[in-house]
Amino acid sequence: MRRSVPGGRFAVRRVSSSDLFAGAKEVIVTHGGEDYRLRHTSKGKLILTK
């Protein structure tokens, strides 16, 4: 579920990890032409690597 949360002048978009991962253990996030891997570990942590 996506919601906007007031945050000063700009709204901050909140995305739940279950929506982001959609059952997968990792996703690729593209930023500035680079790919980053976001992993959900077995201990419930999130790890972002380039």
ZIMOJO-V955257 format. One record per residue. N is the residue number from 1. RES is the residue in one small letter. SS is DSSP state (@ for helix, = for strand, . for the rest). Layout:
n: <N | N>
res: <RES | RES>
ss: <SS | SS>
This chain:
n: <1 | 2 | 3 | 4 | 5 | 6 | 7 | 8 | 9 | 10 | 11 | 12 | 13 | 14 | 15 | 16 | 17 | 18 | 19 | 20 | 21 | 22 | 23 | 24 | 25 | 26 | 27 | 28 | 29 | 30 | 31 | 32 | 33 | 34 | 35 | 36 | 37 | 38 | 39 | 40 | 41 | 42 | 43 | 44 | 45 | 46 | 47 | 48 | 49 | 50>
res: <m | r | r | s | v | p | g | g | r | f | a | v | r | r | v | s | s | s | d | l | f | a | g | a | k | e | v | i | v | t | h | g | g | e | d | y | r | l | r | h | t | s | k | g | k | l | i | l | t | k>
ss: <. | = | = | = | = | = | = | . | . | = | = | = | = | = | = | . | @ | @ | @ | @ | @ | . | . | . | . | = | = | = | = | = | = | . | . | = | = | = | = | = | = | = | . | . | . | . | . | = | = | = | = | .>
